[in-house]
Amino acid sequence: METRILSILTRTPLHVGAGASVGVIDLPVQRERHTQIPIIPGSSLKGVLRDLWNDVDEGEQRRLFGSSPAAAELEAGALLVGEARAVCFPVRSAKGSFAWLTCPLVLRRYLRDCGREGAIELRDPRDDEHAFAGEMVLMKDSVVLEEYCFKAEALPQSLFDVFKDYIPGDPLLQTLPRRLVLVSDGIYSHFCANACEVQQRIQIEDETHTVKKGALFNQENVPSDTLFYAVIADRRADGCLDRLAERLAEVGGVLQIGGDETVGLGYCSVYLRPGESR
């Protein structure tokens, strides 16, 4: 079996819904239950990738992604699509406009999934009040994220190469090493749970030009500039991942993922990395 990493950068806010909620947020995003880290389910991601072949080659679509449920003969596809996890989460910074947060937990997962365990030595922050920060957001010996101030040291040089060529050629990602902030696992989970965008949605009555009764709701979105990654596998190891990479290049490396496409949500830069993972 051949596996590769699919890198995803949200260009606009993204909403992959978890259904209705009885809390303040009517439509929350999907998250891991135990960490509160936002995810894109593998089923959602596979559907978006499958749609790239709707008007191209039905036979190749079936070979890569399997038959549709309505087909007379069911067949599993060659590609196995894992869920995408947020590995860098953007938050406001008092210096440099915004910072990309990460933590030891997500970095160790990421390196494991890339087949690079032990490639770098990770230094955990001493506690929840300590961080390592890049030069663009570091202010002497501190970093200010949202309303919180953390004691900070310079980011270890070994972390600079973790996200090298995450999406080649993206001008914003060239600043990632200087914006990166390594915080504790708990602080990262806190920001993932509480720093997503909340958008108020309404529907207007044509006759009265006022909000339609019952049509006011709050929707949570993962912010733009969030970095996700997913593991994609070819169980047959017969070139299907190469074909997927070619097709992504043909559409310019941009996909729309999740809901509300018509109001600009979910547009993402994507890149299927060369075979470096296990």
C-alpha positions as CSV (number, residue, x, y, z in Angstrom):
1,M,0.0,0.0,0.0
2,E,1.3,3.5,-0.9
3,T,0.4,6.5,1.2
4,R,0.9,10.2,0.8
5,I,0.0,13.4,2.6
6,L,-2.7,15.8,1.2
7,S,-1.9,19.3,2.4
8,I,-4.9,21.7,2.8
9,L,-4.9,25.5,3.4
10,T,-8.2,27.2,3.8
11,R,-8.4,30.3,1.7
12,T,-11.8,31.3,3.0
13,P,-13.6,30.2,6.2
14,L,-14.8,26.6,6.1
15,H,-17.9,25.0,7.5
16,V,-18.2,21.2,7.7
17,G,-21.2,20.9,10.0
18,A,-21.7,18.7,12.9
19,G,-25.5,19.1,12.8
20,A,-27.7,21.2,15.0
21,S,-26.8,22.1,18.6
22,V,-28.7,23.2,21.7
23,G,-26.0,25.5,22.7
24,V,-25.2,29.1,21.8
25,I,-23.8,28.0,18.4
26,D,-26.7,26.6,16.3
27,L,-24.4,25.0,13.7
28,P,-21.0,24.0,15.0
29,V,-18.2,22.6,13.0
30,Q,-17.0,19.0,13.3
31,R,-14.2,18.3,15.8
32,E,-12.4,15.5,17.5
33,R,-14.4,14.6,20.6
34,H,-11.4,14.3,22.9
35,T,-9.2,17.3,21.7
36,Q,-11.7,19.7,20.1
37,I,-9.4,20.0,17.1
38,P,-11.4,20.8,13.9
39,I,-11.5,18.0,11.3
40,I,-12.8,17.4,7.8
41,P,-14.3,13.9,7.8
42,G,-12.8,11.5,5.3
43,S,-16.3,11.0,3.8
44,S,-16.6,14.7,3.0
45,L,-13.1,14.9,1.6
46,K,-13.6,11.8,-0.5
47,G,-16.8,13.2,-2.0
48,V,-15.1,16.4,-3.0
49,L,-12.2,14.5,-4.7
50,R,-14.6,12.1,-6.4
51,D,-16.5,15.0,-7.9
52,L,-13.4,16.0,-9.8
53,W,-14.1,13.1,-12.2
54,N,-17.8,13.8,-12.7
55,D,-17.3,15.1,-16.2
56,V,-14.0,13.4,-17.0
57,D,-13.9,9.6,-16.9
58,E,-16.6,7.5,-15.2
59,G,-14.5,4.4,-15.5
60,E,-11.5,6.0,-13.8
61,Q,-13.7,7.5,-11.2
62,R,-15.0,4.1,-10.4
63,R,-11.5,2.6,-10.2
64,L,-10.3,5.3,-7.9
65,F,-13.3,5.8,-5.6
66,G,-15.6,2.8,-6.1
67,S,-19.1,2.5,-7.5
68,S,-22.0,4.6,-6.4
69,P,-24.5,3.1,-3.9
70,A,-27.0,2.8,-6.7
71,A,-24.8,0.7,-9.0
72,A,-25.9,-2.8,-9.8
73,E,-22.5,-4.2,-8.9
74,L,-20.8,-2.6,-5.9
75,E,-17.1,-2.2,-6.0
76,A,-14.6,-0.6,-3.6
77,G,-12.2,2.0,-5.0
78,A,-8.4,2.0,-4.8
79,L,-8.1,5.2,-2.8
80,L,-8.5,5.3,0.9
81,V,-9.2,8.8,2.2
82,G,-8.5,9.6,5.9
83,E,-10.0,12.5,7.9
84,A,-8.1,15.9,7.7
85,R,-6.9,17.3,11.0
86,A,-5.9,20.9,11.8
87,V,-2.2,21.0,12.4
88,C,-1.8,24.8,12.4
89,F,-4.6,27.1,13.7
90,P,-4.5,30.9,13.1
91,V,-5.2,33.3,15.9
92,R,-4.8,37.1,16.4
93,S,-1.4,38.3,17.5
94,A,-0.5,41.7,19.0
95,K,2.5,41.6,16.7
96,G,2.5,40.5,13.1
97,S,-1.3,40.5,12.7
98,F,-1.8,36.8,13.3
99,A,0.1,33.7,14.4
100,W,-0.1,30.0,13.4
101,L,-0.5,27.9,16.5
102,T,0.6,24.3,16.8
103,C,1.4,22.0,19.7
104,P,3.5,18.9,20.5
105,L,0.4,16.6,20.2
106,V,-0.4,17.6,16.6
107,L,3.2,17.7,15.6
108,R,3.9,14.2,16.8
109,R,0.8,13.0,15.0
110,Y,1.8,14.8,11.8
111,L,5.4,13.5,11.9
112,R,4.1,9.9,12.6
113,D,1.7,10.1,9.6
114,C,4.5,11.4,7.4
115,G,6.7,8.6,8.5
116,R,9.2,11.0,10.1
117,E,9.1,9.9,13.8
118,G,12.2,11.1,15.5
119,A,13.2,13.4,12.6
120,I,13.3,16.4,15.0
121,E,13.6,16.8,18.7
122,L,10.4,18.4,20.1
123,R,10.7,20.6,23.1
124,D,7.4,20.8,25.0
125,P,6.5,24.2,26.5
126,R,7.2,24.1,30.3
127,D,3.6,24.9,31.1
128,D,0.4,26.5,29.8
129,E,1.9,30.0,30.3
130,H,5.0,29.3,28.2
131,A,5.5,29.2,24.4
132,F,8.1,29.1,21.6
133,A,7.5,31.8,18.9
134,G,8.8,32.9,15.6
135,E,10.4,36.2,15.1
136,M,7.4,37.9,13.4
137,V,5.2,37.5,16.4
138,L,7.7,37.4,19.3
139,M,8.0,40.6,21.4
140,K,11.2,40.4,23.4
141,D,10.3,37.6,25.9
142,S,6.6,37.3,25.3
143,V,3.9,36.7,22.7
144,V,0.3,38.0,22.9
145,L,-2.4,35.8,21.3
146,E,-6.0,37.1,21.5
147,E,-6.3,38.4,25.1
148,Y,-3.6,36.1,26.5
149,C,0.0,36.9,27.1
150,F,2.6,34.0,27.1
151,K,6.2,34.0,28.2
152,A,8.0,33.0,25.1
153,E,11.4,32.0,23.7
154,A,12.6,31.9,20.2
155,L,11.3,29.0,18.2
156,P,13.8,26.1,17.9
157,Q,15.5,26.0,14.5
158,S,14.5,22.3,14.1
159,L,10.9,23.3,13.7
160,F,11.5,25.5,10.7
161,D,11.7,22.5,8.3
162,V,8.6,20.7,9.6
163,F,6.3,22.5,7.2
164,K,8.8,23.0,4.4
165,D,7.1,22.7,1.0
166,Y,3.7,22.2,2.7
167,I,2.1,23.8,-0.4
168,P,5.0,24.8,-2.7
169,G,4.8,28.3,-4.1
170,D,2.2,29.7,-1.7
171,P,3.4,33.2,-0.8
172,L,1.6,33.3,2.6
173,L,3.1,30.0,3.7
174,Q,6.5,31.3,3.1
175,T,6.0,33.3,6.3
176,L,4.9,30.3,8.4
177,P,8.2,29.7,10.2
178,R,8.3,33.3,11.4
179,R,4.6,33.2,12.5
180,L,4.6,29.8,14.1
181,V,4.0,29.5,17.8
182,L,4.3,26.3,19.7
183,V,2.0,26.2,22.8
184,S,1.0,23.4,25.1
185,D,-1.5,20.8,24.1
186,G,-4.2,22.2,26.4
187,I,-3.8,25.8,25.1
188,Y,-4.0,24.6,21.5
189,S,-7.2,22.7,22.3
190,H,-8.6,25.8,24.0
191,F,-8.0,28.1,21.0
192,C,-9.4,25.4,18.6
193,A,-12.5,25.2,20.7
194,N,-13.0,29.0,21.3
195,A,-11.3,31.0,18.5
196,C,-13.3,29.8,15.5
197,E,-15.4,32.4,13.6
198,V,-19.1,32.7,14.5
199,Q,-21.2,34.0,11.7
200,Q,-24.8,35.2,12.2
201,R,-27.0,34.1,9.4
202,I,-30.5,35.4,8.6
203,Q,-33.2,35.2,5.9
204,I,-35.1,38.4,4.9
205,E,-38.8,38.5,4.2
206,D,-39.4,39.9,0.7
207,E,-42.6,41.8,1.7
208,T,-41.5,43.3,5.0
209,H,-37.7,43.4,4.5
210,T,-37.3,42.1,8.0
211,V,-35.8,38.9,9.4
212,K,-38.1,35.9,8.7
213,K,-39.4,34.4,11.9
214,G,-37.2,31.5,13.0
215,A,-34.6,32.3,10.3
216,L,-31.9,33.7,12.6
217,F,-29.0,31.3,13.5
218,N,-25.4,31.3,14.5
219,Q,-23.0,29.3,12.4
220,E,-19.4,28.4,13.4
221,N,-16.7,28.4,10.7
222,V,-13.0,27.3,10.8
223,P,-11.1,30.5,10.0
224,S,-9.3,31.1,6.8
225,D,-5.5,30.2,6.7
226,T,-6.0,27.1,8.8
227,L,-3.7,24.2,7.8
228,F,-5.1,20.7,7.6
229,Y,-3.5,17.5,6.5
230,A,-5.0,14.1,5.5
231,V,-3.5,10.7,4.7
232,I,-4.5,9.3,1.3
233,A,-3.6,5.7,0.5
234,D,-3.7,3.6,-2.7
235,R,-4.4,0.0,-1.6
236,R,-3.4,-1.3,-5.0
237,A,-0.2,0.8,-5.4
238,D,-0.8,1.0,-9.1
239,G,-0.5,4.7,-9.8
240,C,-3.8,6.0,-8.5
241,L,-2.1,8.6,-6.3
242,D,-0.1,9.9,-9.3
243,R,-3.4,10.3,-11.2
244,L,-5.0,12.1,-8.3
245,A,-2.0,14.5,-8.1
246,E,-2.3,15.2,-11.9
247,R,-6.1,15.9,-11.6
248,L,-5.5,18.3,-8.7
249,A,-3.0,20.1,-10.8
250,E,-5.4,20.3,-13.7
251,V,-8.0,22.2,-11.5
252,G,-5.3,24.6,-10.3
253,G,-4.9,23.0,-6.8
254,V,-8.1,24.6,-5.5
255,L,-11.1,22.7,-4.1
256,Q,-14.3,23.8,-2.4
257,I,-14.9,21.7,0.7
258,G,-18.0,21.8,3.0
259,G,-21.1,23.8,2.9
260,D,-22.2,27.3,1.7
261,E,-20.2,27.3,-1.6
262,T,-22.4,30.0,-3.0
263,V,-21.5,32.5,-0.3
264,G,-17.7,31.8,-0.6
265,L,-17.0,29.3,2.2
266,G,-14.7,26.4,2.0
267,Y,-12.3,27.4,-0.8
268,C,-9.0,25.7,-0.1
269,S,-5.5,25.3,-1.7
270,V,-4.6,21.6,-1.8
271,Y,-1.4,19.7,-2.7
272,L,-0.8,16.0,-2.8
273,R,2.8,15.6,-1.6
274,P,5.2,13.2,-3.3
275,G,5.6,9.8,-1.7
276,E,7.3,10.5,1.5
277,S,5.0,8.9,4.0
278,R,4.5,5.3,5.0
